[in-house]
Amino acid sequence: MAVGLPPESMSLNIPRLVLDGIEVVGSLVGTRQDLAEAFQFAAEGKVTPKVTLRPLEDINTIFHEMESGQIKGRMVIDFKLKK
């Protein structure tokens, strides 16, 4: 099982998929039940989001960090936050 999107296209060995009975399935958000369970986990405090607040002045640095894959979680630009 793989979760998430690859950074670019990927090749698949079609004969292997057929012979081994492997299924490739895609979904943007999962089922309604998956979404309900995810909200319930959050409501129960079982999910701790990784969110970093940064000031607008850091915007160029943030874009460089995104391009190089250095950001973990969510980066939030706080317009009221000052350096």
Short mmCIF file of the C-alpha atoms (twelve columns), coordinates in Angstrom:
data_MODEL
# 
_entry.id   MODEL 
# 
loop_
_atom_site.group_PDB 
_atom_site.id 
_atom_site.type_symbol 
_atom_site.label_atom_id 
_atom_site.label_alt_id 
_atom_site.label_comp_id 
_atom_site.label_asym_id 
_atom_site.label_seq_id 
_atom_site.Cartn_x 
_atom_site.Cartn_y 
_atom_site.Cartn_z 
_atom_site.pdbx_PDB_model_num 
ATOM 1  C CA . MET A 1  0.000   0.000   0.000   1 
ATOM 2  C CA . ALA A 2  1.179   3.499   -0.786  1 
ATOM 3  C CA . VAL A 3  -0.410  6.644   0.578   1 
ATOM 4  C CA . GLY A 4  0.131   10.066  -0.937  1 
ATOM 5  C CA . LEU A 5  1.208   11.262  -4.327  1 
ATOM 6  C CA . PRO A 6  4.601   10.661  -5.897  1 
ATOM 7  C CA . PRO A 7  6.550   13.823  -6.765  1 
ATOM 8  C CA . GLU A 8  6.192   13.061  -10.477 1 
ATOM 9  C CA . SER A 9  4.902   10.330  -12.773 1 
ATOM 10 C CA . MET A 10 5.699   6.701   -12.055 1 
ATOM 11 C CA . SER A 11 5.797   3.616   -14.247 1 
ATOM 12 C CA . LEU A 12 3.865   0.428   -13.558 1 
ATOM 13 C CA . ASN A 13 4.679   -3.104  -14.679 1 
ATOM 14 C CA . ILE A 14 1.290   -3.980  -16.210 1 
ATOM 15 C CA . PRO A 15 1.934   -7.748  -16.697 1 
ATOM 16 C CA . ARG A 16 3.006   -7.967  -13.043 1 
ATOM 17 C CA . LEU A 17 -0.153  -6.171  -11.920 1 
ATOM 18 C CA . VAL A 18 -2.299  -8.621  -13.885 1 
ATOM 19 C CA . LEU A 19 -0.414  -11.801 -12.938 1 
ATOM 20 C CA . ASP A 20 -0.171  -10.923 -9.237  1 
ATOM 21 C CA . GLY A 21 -3.701  -9.541  -9.010  1 
ATOM 22 C CA . ILE A 22 -2.461  -6.150  -7.835  1 
ATOM 23 C CA . GLU A 23 -4.958  -3.295  -7.893  1 
ATOM 24 C CA . VAL A 24 -4.069  0.362   -8.294  1 
ATOM 25 C CA . VAL A 25 -6.735  2.573   -6.753  1 
ATOM 26 C CA . GLY A 26 -6.761  6.334   -6.400  1 
ATOM 27 C CA . SER A 27 -8.781  8.617   -4.195  1 
ATOM 28 C CA . LEU A 28 -8.583  12.304  -3.393  1 
ATOM 29 C CA . VAL A 29 -10.061 12.125  0.109   1 
ATOM 30 C CA . GLY A 30 -11.256 8.615   0.844   1 
ATOM 31 C CA . THR A 31 -14.815 7.589   1.606   1 
ATOM 32 C CA . ARG A 32 -17.367 9.525   3.617   1 
ATOM 33 C CA . GLN A 33 -16.777 7.032   6.445   1 
ATOM 34 C CA . ASP A 34 -13.011 7.712   6.306   1 
ATOM 35 C CA . LEU A 35 -13.693 11.427  6.577   1 
ATOM 36 C CA . ALA A 36 -16.110 10.941  9.490   1 
ATOM 37 C CA . GLU A 37 -13.522 8.797   11.312  1 
ATOM 38 C CA . ALA A 38 -10.796 11.376  10.687  1 
ATOM 39 C CA . PHE A 39 -12.977 14.124  12.174  1 
ATOM 40 C CA . GLN A 40 -13.772 11.879  15.148  1 
ATOM 41 C CA . PHE A 41 -10.048 11.242  15.764  1 
ATOM 42 C CA . ALA A 42 -9.454  14.980  15.764  1 
ATOM 43 C CA . ALA A 43 -12.415 15.608  18.090  1 
ATOM 44 C CA . GLU A 44 -11.016 13.015  20.523  1 
ATOM 45 C CA . GLY A 45 -7.596  14.668  20.470  1 
ATOM 46 C CA . LYS A 46 -5.947  11.654  18.824  1 
ATOM 47 C CA . VAL A 47 -4.524  13.766  16.011  1 
ATOM 48 C CA . THR A 48 -1.941  16.430  16.673  1 
ATOM 49 C CA . PRO A 49 -1.397  18.573  13.602  1 
ATOM 50 C CA . LYS A 50 2.094   19.894  12.970  1 
ATOM 51 C CA . VAL A 51 1.567   23.577  12.259  1 
ATOM 52 C CA . THR A 52 4.252   26.258  12.194  1 
ATOM 53 C CA . LEU A 53 3.379   29.960  12.283  1 
ATOM 54 C CA . ARG A 54 5.758   32.259  10.438  1 
ATOM 55 C CA . PRO A 55 5.691   36.004  9.716   1 
ATOM 56 C CA . LEU A 56 5.058   37.338  6.215   1 
ATOM 57 C CA . GLU A 57 8.687   38.520  6.086   1 
ATOM 58 C CA . ASP A 58 9.753   34.833  5.885   1 
ATOM 59 C CA . ILE A 59 7.762   34.170  2.700   1 
ATOM 60 C CA . ASN A 60 10.774  33.835  0.356   1 
ATOM 61 C CA . THR A 61 12.559  31.515  2.776   1 
ATOM 62 C CA . ILE A 62 9.396   29.444  3.137   1 
ATOM 63 C CA . PHE A 63 9.131   29.003  -0.639  1 
ATOM 64 C CA . HIS A 64 12.758  27.843  -0.793  1 
ATOM 65 C CA . GLU A 65 12.063  25.387  2.037   1 
ATOM 66 C CA . MET A 66 9.005   24.070  0.163   1 
ATOM 67 C CA . GLU A 67 10.956  23.631  -3.070  1 
ATOM 68 C CA . SER A 68 13.671  21.672  -1.287  1 
ATOM 69 C CA . GLY A 69 11.209  19.503  0.674   1 
ATOM 70 C CA . GLN A 70 12.261  20.790  4.089   1 
ATOM 71 C CA . ILE A 71 8.790   21.612  5.433   1 
ATOM 72 C CA . LYS A 72 7.099   19.078  7.688   1 
ATOM 73 C CA . GLY A 73 3.395   19.558  8.332   1 
ATOM 74 C CA . ARG A 74 1.684   22.850  7.533   1 
ATOM 75 C CA . MET A 75 3.309   26.248  7.249   1 
ATOM 76 C CA . VAL A 76 0.970   29.132  8.124   1 
ATOM 77 C CA . ILE A 77 1.730   32.746  7.275   1 
ATOM 78 C CA . ASP A 78 0.564   34.911  10.174  1 
ATOM 79 C CA . PHE A 79 0.181   38.479  8.906   1 
ATOM 80 C CA . LYS A 80 0.153   39.826  12.470  1 
ATOM 81 C CA . LEU A 81 3.296   37.999  13.561  1 
ATOM 82 C CA . LYS A 82 6.470   40.087  13.507  1 
ATOM 83 C CA . LYS A 83 10.072  38.904  13.498  1 
# 
